[in-house]
Amino acid sequence: MSAKVFLYSVLFVSVACGNDKQTQQQAEPSRQQIKEQMVRVNKVQTYNEESQIQDFLERYKYPVKTTDTGLRYYIYKKTEGVQPGEHSIVKIDYTVKLLDGTVCYSSDSTGVLEFQIGKTDLPVGLQEGMQLMRTGEQAIFITPSKLGYGLTGDGAEIPPNAVLFYNVKLLAVVKK
């Protein structure tokens, strides 16, 4: 059983089970208790993700910068190209992996990805990272789950609470 599943099981049991001597009404957690439990679970999740990211960065020695949202990025090939804006349409070559190296998606299999920043359901971490690049540049992004697919994953290749590693090349800014 994974640590996350165990943690969620303990959390569920601790919230759901009350003292046998209490009445049913008293045994049900209040909104405040539920909120406090959710905050605790979120803190544990955030701590676990930060640990995973730090371990990954120490292993691979990427000289990343961190944005205010928590996106880690490293532009390893720089150019003087056009920088996309908040609603630009971009074309990218990409690979997205889990931190264990599992490839989830890649333009090798799905083709070049074209999307409008701010007008897509793609992860906000990817959209934020694109605005840091210029055409022709290549970068890596490491997105905590809150900037990726969050609690649910994508329902296909990306599991719940996944930290994602993107390797991206900005091919074009179709519309600025």
C-alpha positions in Angstrom: 0.0 0.0 0.0 1.5 3.3 -1.0 2.1 6.0 1.7 -0.5 8.3 0.1 -3.2 5.6 0.1 -2.3 4.8 3.7 -2.4 8.5 4.7 -5.8 9.0 3.1 -7.2 5.8 4.6 -6.1 7.0 8.1 -7.5 10.4 7.5 -10.8 9.0 6.3 -11.1 6.6 9.3 -10.1 9.3 11.8 -12.7 11.7 10.4 -15.4 9.2 9.8 -15.2 7.3 13.1 -16.3 9.0 16.2 -16.2 8.0 19.8 -18.7 5.1 20.3 -20.2 6.9 23.3 -21.0 10.0 21.3 -24.4 10.4 19.6 -24.6 10.1 15.8 -24.9 13.9 15.5 -21.8 14.4 17.6 -19.8 11.7 15.7 -20.2 13.5 12.4 -17.4 15.9 11.8 -18.2 19.6 11.6 -17.4 21.7 8.6 -14.5 23.2 10.6 -13.1 19.8 11.4 -13.3 18.7 7.8 -11.6 21.9 6.7 -8.9 21.4 9.2 -8.3 17.8 8.1 -8.2 18.9 4.4 -5.6 21.6 5.3 -3.5 18.9 7.0 -3.8 16.5 4.1 -2.9 19.4 1.7 0.2 20.3 3.8 1.3 16.6 3.8 0.8 16.4 0.0 2.7 19.6 -0.6 5.5 18.5 1.6 5.7 15.1 -0.1 5.8 16.8 -3.6 8.4 19.3 -2.5 10.6 16.4 -1.2 10.2 14.5 -4.5 11.1 17.6 -6.5 14.1 18.4 -4.4 15.3 14.8 -4.6 14.9 14.9 -8.4 16.7 18.2 -8.7 19.6 17.0 -6.5 19.9 13.9 -8.6 20.0 15.6 -12.0 21.5 19.0 -11.0 19.2 21.1 -13.1 19.9 24.8 -12.4 16.2 25.7 -12.2 14.5 28.9 -11.2 11.2 28.9 -9.3 8.2 31.2 -10.0 5.9 32.5 -7.3 3.4 29.7 -8.2 6.0 26.9 -7.6 6.8 26.2 -11.3 10.5 25.2 -11.7 12.0 26.0 -15.0 15.3 25.9 -16.8 15.7 27.3 -20.3 18.7 25.4 -21.6 18.7 26.7 -25.2 18.2 30.4 -25.5 17.3 32.5 -28.5 16.2 36.0 -29.4 12.8 34.8 -30.8 9.3 36.1 -30.1 7.9 35.7 -26.6 4.3 34.6 -26.3 1.8 36.6 -24.3 -1.1 35.8 -22.1 -3.5 34.8 -25.0 -0.9 33.8 -27.7 -1.4 30.7 -29.8 1.8 28.6 -29.6 3.1 25.4 -31.3 5.4 23.2 -29.3 7.4 20.0 -29.5 7.2 18.3 -26.1 7.6 15.3 -23.8 5.8 15.1 -20.5 7.0 12.5 -17.9 6.6 11.5 -14.3 9.6 12.1 -12.1 10.4 8.3 -12.3 10.9 8.7 -16.0 7.7 7.2 -17.2 6.7 9.0 -20.5 3.1 10.1 -20.4 2.8 12.0 -23.6 5.1 13.1 -26.4 4.9 15.0 -29.7 6.7 11.9 -31.1 3.4 10.0 -30.7 0.8 12.8 -30.7 2.3 15.3 -33.0 3.1 19.0 -32.5 0.8 20.5 -29.9 -0.9 23.8 -30.7 -2.9 25.7 -28.1 -3.9 29.2 -27.0 -2.5 30.2 -23.7 -5.2 30.9 -21.2 -7.9 29.3 -23.4 -7.1 25.6 -22.9 -7.6 22.9 -20.4 -3.8 22.1 -20.5 -2.1 22.4 -17.1 -1.5 26.0 -15.9 2.1 25.1 -15.2 2.7 24.4 -18.9 0.9 27.6 -19.9 2.9 29.7 -17.4 6.2 28.2 -18.6 5.4 28.9 -22.2 5.2 32.6 -21.4 8.8 32.5 -20.1 10.2 31.2 -23.4 10.9 32.6 -26.9 10.5 30.9 -30.2 13.3 28.4 -30.8 14.1 28.0 -27.1 14.1 24.7 -25.3 13.3 24.3 -21.6 12.3 22.0 -18.9 9.4 22.6 -16.5 8.8 20.8 -13.3 5.2 21.3 -12.1 3.8 20.3 -8.8 0.4 18.6 -9.1 -1.5 21.8 -8.3 -0.1 23.3 -11.6 -0.6 20.0 -13.4 -3.6 17.7 -13.3 -4.1 17.9 -9.5 -6.1 15.5 -7.4 -7.6 13.6 -10.3 -4.9 13.2 -12.8 -5.9 13.3 -16.5 -8.0 10.1 -16.4 -5.5 8.4 -18.8 -1.8 8.5 -18.5 -1.2 10.9 -15.6 -2.1 9.7 -12.2 -3.6 11.7 -9.3 -1.2 14.1 -7.5 1.5 13.7 -10.1 4.5 16.0 -10.3 5.2 16.4 -14.0 8.5 17.0 -15.9 8.1 18.7 -19.3 10.8 19.0 -21.9 9.6 21.6 -24.4 10.7 23.4 -27.5 8.7 26.5 -28.5 8.4 26.0 -32.3 6.3 29.1 -33.1 4.1 31.8 -31.8 1.3 31.6 -34.3 -0.6 34.6 -32.9 0.7 37.1 -30.4 
